C-alpha cells in the first residue's frame, strides 16, 4: 500500500474500535500526536519508511512471530479545528520499542492513551480494554449541563441530545449516564418550585437512560467505496464532513466562552 492509498476510517467510533482491536492484538505501546493537514501525507510516508506501518497485516503477523516489533498507524477520519488551526490526529501503535520513537505503554498511568483530549483508553473491571471520557472533558460537560439546567427551556434538551451522540463504549456509556443523572438531580432541585408555574415539561429521563453500551468491537470501519487519504487531500473531504460532524459531540465553544473550563 502506498501512503496516499491509506484508507480513512468512516467515523470517530470506527477509529476507537480499530484502536481497541490493535491493542487487543498486542500493540501495547503508543504515541499520540497531531499534525496540520498539509503534513499528514509526509507523516504517513515517514512512518512507513521507518516502521512499515502500511505493511499488510499478514506480513506484520509473520514478523511478530519471529520477535520483530511491528507498528500500525491510525489516522482520524479528517482534521479537526483547534486554536492552532486545523489538526489531523493520529496514533502510532507498536508491539515493541521502535528506534527513534518515544513510546508509552497504553496502560501507563502517567501517559495514558487519550484520543483528542476526549476519550481515554482503560481496562474495565473484567480486564477488557474500553474507552471512557477523559476526566477534564467530563468536568467540562458536567459544568455545561449544570448551566443548561438554569438556561432557557430548550437548552437542557439540546445538551442531553448532544450527550446521546457519544460512542457508547463501556466507560463512555457509564460517564454519559452519570451526566444524565447529574442533570436530573440538578433539574429537580432547581426547577421543583418553578416548573409547574412556567409550564416547563420535565425531560424524558427514561429515554436518555435507556440506551445500552456497544457490544464487542465489530462493525464497519471504512467508507464504501473506500475513501483514501490521497483522495481526501485532493478534495474528497466533503464526502465525510456530515458523518464525522454527527459523531463530534465536543464542548460548545460558546459555552466555554461563557465560563466553561
C-alpha positions as CSV (number, residue, x, y, z in Angstrom):
1,X,0.0,0.0,0.0
2,X,1.3,3.5,-0.9
3,X,0.9,6.3,1.6
4,X,-1.7,8.1,-0.4
5,X,-3.7,4.9,-0.5
6,X,-4.2,4.9,3.2
7,X,-7.9,4.1,3.8
8,X,-9.6,6.7,6.1
9,X,-11.9,5.4,8.8
10,X,-15.6,6.3,8.4
11,X,-16.2,7.9,11.9
12,X,-14.7,8.5,15.3
13,X,-16.4,5.3,16.5
14,X,-14.6,3.4,13.8
15,X,-11.2,4.9,14.9
16,X,-11.8,3.9,18.5
17,X,-12.9,0.4,17.6
18,X,-9.8,0.0,15.4
19,X,-7.5,1.1,18.3
20,X,-9.2,-1.4,20.7
21,X,-8.7,-4.2,18.2
22,X,-5.0,-3.4,17.7
23,X,-4.3,-3.1,21.4
24,X,-6.1,-6.4,21.9
25,X,-3.7,-8.0,19.4
26,X,-0.6,-6.9,21.3
27,X,0.1,-3.4,20.1
28,X,0.7,-2.2,23.6
29,X,2.9,0.9,23.0
30,X,1.6,4.2,21.7
31,X,2.5,7.7,20.6
32,X,-0.3,10.2,20.1
33,X,0.1,13.3,18.0
34,X,-1.5,15.9,15.7
35,X,-0.2,17.5,12.5
36,X,-1.5,20.0,10.1
37,X,-3.4,18.6,7.1
38,X,-0.6,19.6,4.8
39,X,1.9,17.5,6.7
40,X,-0.3,14.4,7.0
41,X,0.9,12.6,3.9
42,X,4.5,13.3,4.8
43,X,3.8,11.8,8.2
44,X,2.5,8.6,6.7
45,X,5.4,8.4,4.3
46,X,8.0,9.0,7.1
47,X,6.4,6.4,9.5
48,X,6.0,3.8,6.7
49,X,9.7,4.2,5.7
50,X,10.9,3.9,9.2
51,X,8.5,1.3,10.7
52,X,6.5,-0.2,7.8
53,X,3.2,0.9,9.2
54,X,1.4,0.1,5.9
55,X,2.7,-3.4,5.7
56,X,-0.1,-6.0,5.1
57,X,-1.4,-7.4,8.4
58,X,-0.3,-11.0,7.4
59,X,3.2,-9.9,6.9
60,X,3.2,-8.0,10.2
61,X,2.0,-11.1,12.0
62,X,4.8,-13.1,10.5
63,X,7.3,-10.5,11.8
64,X,5.8,-10.6,15.2
65,X,6.1,-14.3,15.4
66,X,9.9,-14.1,15.0
67,X,10.1,-11.4,17.6
68,X,10.4,-8.3,15.4
69,X,8.4,-5.3,16.6
70,X,5.7,-4.1,14.2
71,X,3.8,-0.9,14.1
72,X,0.4,0.4,12.9
73,X,-0.8,3.9,12.2
74,X,-4.3,5.1,13.0
75,X,-5.4,8.4,11.4
76,X,-8.5,10.4,12.3
77,X,-11.3,10.4,9.6
78,X,-10.4,14.0,8.9
79,X,-8.8,17.1,10.6
80,X,-10.5,18.9,13.5
81,X,-10.5,22.6,14.4
82,X,-8.2,23.8,17.1
83,X,-6.8,27.1,18.4
84,X,-3.7,26.4,16.3
85,X,-5.8,25.8,13.1
86,X,-6.9,22.5,11.7
87,X,-5.1,19.5,13.1
88,X,-5.1,15.8,12.0
89,X,-5.0,13.4,14.9
90,X,-3.1,10.2,14.7
91,X,-1.7,7.4,17.0
92,X,1.3,5.2,16.3
93,X,0.8,1.8,17.9
94,X,3.7,-0.7,18.3
95,X,4.2,-4.2,19.5
96,X,7.6,-3.3,20.9
97,X,10.1,-0.5,21.1
98,X,10.8,1.4,17.9
99,X,14.0,3.1,17.0
100,X,13.8,6.8,17.2
101,X,10.3,6.9,18.7
102,X,9.3,7.8,22.3
103,X,6.5,5.4,23.1
104,X,4.5,4.8,26.2
105,X,2.6,1.8,27.4
106,X,-1.1,2.1,26.7
107,X,-1.7,1.4,30.4
108,X,0.9,3.8,31.6
109,X,-0.9,5.9,34.3
110,X,1.4,8.9,33.6
111,X,0.9,8.8,29.8
112,X,-2.4,7.1,29.1
113,X,-3.6,6.8,25.5
114,X,-6.1,9.7,25.0
115,X,-7.8,10.4,21.7
116,X,-8.1,14.1,21.0
117,X,-8.3,15.0,24.7
118,X,-11.8,13.4,24.9
119,X,-11.5,9.6,25.1
120,X,-9.1,7.7,27.4
121,X,-8.3,4.0,27.0
122,X,-8.6,1.9,30.1
123,X,-9.2,-1.6,31.4
124,X,-12.7,-2.4,32.7
125,X,-13.3,-4.4,35.9
126,X,-13.4,-7.5,33.7
127,X,-9.9,-6.8,32.3
128,X,-11.1,-5.8,28.8
129,X,-9.9,-2.7,27.0
130,X,-12.5,0.1,26.5
131,X,-12.9,3.9,26.4
132,X,-14.1,6.4,28.9
133,X,-14.3,10.2,28.9
134,X,-11.1,11.9,30.0
135,X,-11.6,13.5,33.4
136,X,-11.1,17.0,32.2
137,X,-13.6,16.6,29.4
138,X,-16.1,15.0,31.7
139,X,-15.8,18.0,34.1
140,X,-16.4,20.4,31.2
141,X,-19.5,18.6,30.2
142,X,-20.7,18.5,33.8
143,X,-20.3,22.3,34.0
144,X,-22.2,22.7,30.7
145,X,-25.0,20.5,31.9
146,X,-25.3,22.5,35.2
147,X,-25.6,25.8,33.3
148,X,-28.1,24.3,30.8
149,X,-30.4,23.5,33.7
150,X,-30.6,27.2,34.6
151,X,-30.8,28.3,31.0
152,X,-33.7,28.7,28.6
153,X,-36.1,25.7,28.4
154,X,-34.7,24.2,25.2
155,X,-31.0,24.4,26.3
156,X,-31.1,21.3,28.5
157,X,-32.8,19.2,25.9
158,X,-30.2,20.1,23.3
159,X,-27.4,19.3,25.8
160,X,-28.9,15.9,26.6
161,X,-29.4,15.1,22.9
162,X,-25.7,16.0,22.4
163,X,-24.7,13.5,25.1
164,X,-26.5,10.8,23.1
165,X,-24.1,11.3,20.2
166,X,-21.1,9.9,22.1
167,X,-19.8,6.5,21.0
168,X,-21.3,4.1,23.6
169,X,-18.2,2.2,24.7
170,X,-18.5,0.8,28.2
171,X,-16.8,3.6,30.1
172,X,-18.2,6.4,27.9
173,X,-21.7,4.9,28.4
174,X,-21.2,5.0,32.1
175,X,-19.9,8.6,32.0
176,X,-22.9,9.7,29.9
177,X,-25.3,8.1,32.3
178,X,-23.6,9.9,35.2
179,X,-24.1,13.2,33.4
180,X,-27.8,12.5,32.8
181,X,-28.2,11.6,36.4
182,X,-26.4,14.9,37.3
183,X,-28.8,16.8,35.0
184,X,-31.9,15.1,36.5
185,X,-30.7,15.9,40.1
186,X,-29.9,19.5,39.3
187,X,-33.1,20.0,37.4
188,X,-35.2,18.5,40.2
189,X,-33.7,20.8,42.8
190,X,-33.7,24.0,40.8
191,X,-37.0,23.6,39.0
192,X,-39.1,21.9,41.6
193,X,-40.9,25.1,42.6
194,X,-40.8,26.7,39.2
195,X,-41.7,24.1,36.6
196,X,-45.5,24.0,37.3
197,X,-45.7,27.8,37.2
198,X,-43.8,28.1,34.0
199,X,-45.4,25.1,32.2
200,X,-42.0,23.6,31.6
201,X,-42.2,19.9,30.8
202,X,-39.9,17.5,32.5
203,X,-37.2,16.0,30.3
204,X,-37.8,12.4,29.3
205,X,-35.2,10.9,31.6
206,X,-36.1,7.3,30.8
207,X,-35.3,8.0,27.1
208,X,-31.8,9.2,28.0
209,X,-31.1,6.4,30.4
210,X,-32.4,3.6,28.3
211,X,-29.6,3.4,25.8
212,X,-27.3,0.4,26.1
213,X,-23.5,0.3,25.6
214,X,-21.9,-1.1,22.5
215,X,-21.2,-4.8,22.4
216,X,-17.9,-6.0,21.0
217,X,-15.6,-4.2,18.6
218,X,-17.1,-5.3,15.3
219,X,-18.8,-3.1,12.7
220,X,-17.9,-1.3,9.6
221,X,-14.6,0.7,9.8
222,X,-14.2,2.2,6.4
223,X,-16.2,4.0,3.8
224,X,-17.9,2.2,0.9
225,X,-16.4,2.7,-1.5
226,X,-13.1,3.4,0.3
227,X,-12.0,7.0,0.8
228,X,-8.2,7.3,0.8
229,X,-6.0,9.9,2.3
230,X,-4.9,11.0,-1.2
231,X,-8.5,11.4,-2.4
232,X,-9.3,13.4,0.7
233,X,-6.4,15.8,0.2
234,X,-7.4,16.2,-3.4
235,X,-10.8,17.4,-2.4
236,X,-12.9,14.5,-1.3
237,X,-13.3,15.8,2.2
238,X,-16.9,16.9,1.6
239,X,-17.9,13.3,1.5
240,X,-17.2,12.7,5.2
241,X,-18.0,16.1,6.7
242,X,-21.6,15.4,7.7
243,X,-21.0,11.9,9.1
244,X,-18.0,13.0,11.1
245,X,-19.7,16.0,12.5
246,X,-22.5,13.8,13.7
247,X,-20.0,12.0,15.9
248,X,-18.2,15.1,17.2
249,X,-20.1,16.0,20.4
250,X,-17.3,18.2,21.7
251,X,-17.8,21.0,24.1
252,X,-19.6,24.0,22.8
253,X,-17.2,26.9,22.2
254,X,-19.9,29.4,23.2
255,X,-20.3,27.6,26.5
256,X,-16.6,27.7,27.1
257,X,-16.5,31.5,26.4
258,X,-19.3,31.9,28.9
259,X,-17.2,30.4,31.7
260,X,-16.7,26.7,30.9
261,X,-13.2,25.3,31.7
